């Protein structure tokens, strides 16, 4: 206990956290602009008549044209985070608006959206506005030292993401079949120089698979060690920029590159900060931001309560990804406990799922044209994910029960191929999905995979 108390009383330079705050805010601002400029707000949230919801968050729905206002709030709050203006409120509004956007439609789920949500939650408890912020200039106080745990907590979260991503790659498909990378890399034949040769080579597929595993499991530790830190950062930049070339996964690579900077010593961050100050020196309004009284230490108010909250937060982050262990069957197939567990790019699924509506009174039936209710992107995601299939079946059941004013049954004719395997029937065709309720329990109407994937 003495060592624990001693650790929580340690202080460190505030500059790494300042640079992280500026970089995070800028990247989030750019990501909102990018999302808006590509027309995704309209195509993903306004055009569809039906939206897939997360269990327990069915009440979170797009707000019509007010959805644009939600994105404006998210953008303004991210910009205020960058400049450190009313930091606590800005982070809170960013966390709430971004998380609401993430929850509006399950179709858009990505691991890095989840990462941004929990990172912004974490930042609410961290004094990232202690120096070089409009808050510090307003109070005429800029703090040189902040509690060490405030920077280490970000490092811990980044380490969890990498380690869990690496552990999840320890499976027979990834290591011994180079799946699903083999499928994706072979499709990149149009890349200049390497597309038509290297990308088609079997050895390269295994090199990327094993390399990805080793990278994820080692990079946080290489970043922690001073002697290997620069080499590790070069690897981070190379790995994520190469990922940008191969896969269109948005801002995530840039977020991870930025995050790795926090492992560097404060002298590096102070040099970056000095360059920023020089760039801002010619702006009159920035003089107050630059020329403020430097205090020695920032004393965090209610630190014990904050640490209790963060302890619970990290306990959840450590335990929650292992919830898949309570479910029988193959995780990659039934996906029960798959999301929010840092399983990044591990499966390639292709599915075909059609629905039969049966009238229980006269026994008549007909099949649904999914494009009548779903966008192509929604239909693709629905075709191989069980909870999507169940939710859509209930939507169809409600729709046709009201329209035909009679009791109906909903059956799924579903076939799915996983990681290059032959397609097989996915959903029991004799089960009326309209009678099945969504819950955290195992979905017994998912037919088992006719194969075994060994590993975590």
N, C-alpha and C positions, 0 to 999 in steps of 0.2 A: 504493500500500500504506500509505503514511503517513496518507493521508486516511481509509482504511478503519479502521486501528488507532485513529486519533483518534476516529472515530465510536463505536467499540465501547467506548471509555473515557469516553463522555459519560454523565451522570446526569440524572435528571429527578424531579419530585415523584411520590411513590408513590400519591397519592390517586386518580388515574384508574383505576389497576389495582385498588385496593381496592373502589371502587364497582362496577367491572365484575365482580369476584369475587362480591360480595354479590348483585348483580342476576342474574348467571348462575345461581348456586346456588339462589336463590329461584324463578326461572322453571323450572328443572329439577325442583325439588321439587313445584311446582304442576302441572307437566305429568305427572309420575308419578301424583299424586293424581287428576288428571282422567282419565288413561288407565284407571286402576283403577276409578274410580267409574262410568264408562260401560260397564263390563263387557267391555271389549275384550280383556283378558287371556284370558278364557274363550272368547269368540267367535272370536278370531283365532289363539290358540295351543293351546287345550285341546280345543275341539270338533272341529276338522278331523282327519281320519284321515291326511291327506297334506299335506305342506308343501313348497313350492317353495324350492329351495336356490340359493345363489350358487355359481358355478363355483369349485371349490377349497375351498369351505366346506360341503360336504355333511354333514360331521360335526357341524355346529352345528344342533341340533334342540331343540325345546321339552323341558322337563324334567318334564313331567307336573305334578303339584301343586307340585313344587319351583320351578316357574316363578314362583309368587308370591314365593318366597324371593328369587329373582333381582331382582324388582322392589323388594322391601324393601331389599336391599343397595344398589340404585341410588338409592332415596329417601334412605336414611341418609347415604350418601356425598355426595349433592348438598346435604343439609342441613349436613353438616360442612364442605363447601366454603364455604357461606354464612358460617358463623361462623369459618372459618379454623382448624378443629381438626384436627390431624394432616393438614395440607393435602396433602402429597405422596401419602400413602397414600389419602386421600379421593379425590383426582383420579384416581389410578391405578385404584381400585376402581370409580369412576364410569365411566371410559373403558372398562374391561373389561366391566362389566355392561351398560352401555348399548349398546356395540357388539355384544355377544352377542345382546341383544334384537333389535337391528336385523338381524342376520344369520339369525335363526331362521326367518324366512319372507320370501322375496323379494316376496311379494304386497303387503307393507306399505311397500315402498320409497318414500321421499320424499327430496327434495334436502336438506331441513333436518335430517333424521335424520343424513345423511352429514356435514353441516356441524357438528352437535353433536359427533359422534364425533371429527372431526379437530381441532375447537377444543379439546375436552377433552384430546386428545393434546398439543396445543401448550401448554396451561396447565400440564401436568406439568413443563415446563422453565422456567416463568416464576414468579418469586417473588411471587405474588399475596397471600401471607400475611405480607409484610414489615411491614405495619402494620395496626392495628385488627383483630387476630385473636386467637384463644385461644392460638395458637402464640406470638405476640409477647408476650402477657401472661404466659405460662408461663416464657418466657425473660427476662422483664422488660426486653425490648428491642423498640422499635418504630422502624423506619427511615424517615426522612424522604425519602431519595433512593434510587432504584433505577436500574439501567442503562436507558438510553433505548431500547435495542433490545427490551426486554421488552414495552414498550407498542407500539412500532412494528410488531412482528411480528403483533400482533392486527390493527392497521390494514391491514397488507399482505394478510392473509388475507381480510378484509372486502372490500378493493379487488378482489382476484382474483374473489371471488364475484360482485360487481356487474358487473365488466368482462366476464367470460365470459358472464354472463346477457345482457348487452347485445349482445355480438358475435354470440351465437347467434340473436338476433332479426333480424340482417341477412340475411333470406331473403325470397324472393318471396311466400310464403304470408302471412307476418306483415305485410309492408309494403304489398303491392299487392292482397291479398285480405282483409286484416284477419282472417285465420284463425289460430287457432281462436277468437279473442275474439268474433267475430261470432256464432258458434253459442252460446257461453256467455252473452253479454250479452242476446241475444234471449230466452233462457229465464228471465230475471229479471223477467218482466212483473208478478210479484206484489209487487215492492218498492214501498213507498209513494211517491207523488209522481212518481218518475222511472221506475218500472218499465214503465208502459204507454205512455210517450211517448219520453223521451230514450233509454232502453235499446234502443228499436227503430229508432233513426235510424242510417242508414248512416254519416253524418259522425262520429257519436260512436264508432262502432266503429274508424274510422281514427284518430280523435283518441287513443283509448286505446292503440292499437297503436303509433303513432309516439311518443306520450307515454311509454309504457313503455320504448321503446328509448332515447330521449333521457335519461330518468331514470336508467336503469342505467349508461349510459356516462358520465354527468356527475356523479352524486351523490357518489362518493368524492372527486373533486377539489374539488367545492364544499365538502365537509366539511373538507378539508385547509386551505383558504384562510380566514383569520380573518374577512375582510370578508363572506364569503358563508356562513359556517358556520351562523349562526342561521337564515337563510332556508332553507338546506339541511336543517336539522333539522326545521323546520316541514313541508317537503316530505316528509321521511321519515315523519313521524307521519301526515300526511294520506294519503300513498300506501298505507301499510301498514294503516291503519285502514279505508280504503276497500276494500282487498283483503279484510279480515276480513268486511265487509258482503257482498261479492260472492261470495267463495269460502271454504268451510270448510276451511282449511288449518292448523288447530291453532295452535300456539304460535309458529310461524315469524315472523309479523309483529312480535310483541312482542320476540322475540330480536333482530331487526334494528333495532328502535327502541332497545333497550338498547345494542346494539353501537355505534350511531352516537354515543353519549355519549362514548366514549373519545377522539374527535377533539377534544373541548373542552379548554380550558386547565384547569390544575389548580385555579385559584381557584374555578371552578364546582363542582368535585368536593369541594373542601374545605368549601364552604358546605353541600353535601348531607351531607357527613360530620359536620359540626357539628350539623346538625339531628337526625341519627340518634343522636349522642351525648347530646343533650338528652332525646330520647325514652327512652333507656336509663338515664339518670342516676338514676332513682328505683328501679332494680333493684339491690339490694345486690351481687349476684354480678357485675354489670357494671363495678363500680368498678375491679377489676383490669384489665379490658379497656381502660378509658378512661385510667386513671392509671398509665402506664408510662413508663419513661425513653425519651426520644427520642434516637436515634442519628442521625448525619449520613448515612452511606452504607452500603448493603448490598453487601458484596463477594460475588459469586456464585462458589461453588466450582466448579472445573473448567469455567470459562466457555468455554474454547476448544473442549472436547469438545461442550458444549451447542450452540455455534454451528455446529460441523460437522454435527451431527445436524439442526439446524433448516435449514441450507442444503440438505441432501438432501431434507428434508421439503418445502420450498418449490419445489425443482426438480421434484419429483414433481407437486405441485399445478399447476405451470405447464404441464408437458408432457403429463400424463395425459389431460386433456380433449381433446387433439388426436389421440388414438389412432384415432379414426374414419376418419382420412385413409388408413389402410392397407387399408380395406375398400372394395370396389367397390359400386356401387348407391346408392340413396337412403337416407340415414341415418334420416330420419323413418319410413321404411317398414320397413327391416330391423332398425333399432335396434342395430346392431353398433357399440359404442362410445358409446352414447347415455347410459347411466347414469354417475353420478359426474362429470359434465362441466358442471354448472350450467345445463343446458337446462331452464328453468323454464316450465312451462305453454305449450309450443310446439305440442303435437299433441293432436288429438281423434280417437281411433280407436274405431270400433265394429266388432265382429267376430262371426262365427258360425263355430265350429269344432267339427266332429263327427268321431268316430273310428270306423274300421271295423277290426274284428279278423278276420283271415283265418286259417283252419286250413290249414297247408301240406300236410297229409296227404290230406284229402278235398276240399279246396277250398271248404268251407263258410265263410260269413262272417256277421257280425252287427254292428249299430251299438251304440255305447255311450250310455247315458244319463249325462251328465256329473254330474248332480245326485246320482248314487249315490256318487260319490267326492269331489266338490268342494262347497264352500260357494258361494252365489251370488256373493260377492265374488271368490273364487278363480277361478270359472268366467269371470267378466267379464274379469279380468286375463289369464287364459290365452288367451282367444279371439283376441287380436291381437298377442301377443308371442312371437316365434319360439322363444326359449330356454325359455319356459314350455311351449309346445306340444311341444317335443322331450322335455323332462323328464317331462311327463305321459304322453307316448306310451311312454316306457320304463317308467314305473310300471304302465301298463296291460299292457304286454308281459310284465313280470315276474309280474304278478298272474294273468293268464290262462294263462301258460305253466305255472305251478305248479298252478293250479286244474284245467286240462284235461289236464295232463301230456302236452303235445304242442308241437311247434314252431309258432309263430304269426308273423304279420306284422301290422304296425300302419300304417294309412294315414289321412291327415287330409283331411277335406273342409272347406276353410277359405276364407271370404270376409271381406274387411276393407275398410272405408271410412275414408279418411284426410282429415281437414280439409275435410269437406263434399263430397268427390269421390264419384262413384258407386262402389259396392262392386265389388271385383274379386277373382278367385281369388288367394289368398295363398301357399298351400303346394302344391308339385307333388303332385297326387293319386296319381301313379304311383310315388312313392318310399316304400319301406318305412322308416319313421322308426325302427323298432326296431333297424335296422342302423346308423343314424347315431349317431356319438358326439359328445358335447358337447366343445368345445374353443374355443380363441381364434381358430381359422381361420374363414374366410368360409363361411357356410351356403349352399351352392349349391342347396339344395332350396327356398329362398325364391324365388318367382317375382318378376320385376322389376315395379316400379310403372310403369304406362302413362302416365307424366307426368314432368315434370322440375321440381324445386324448386331454384331458383338461390340461391346465397348460401353462407354459412358453415355 
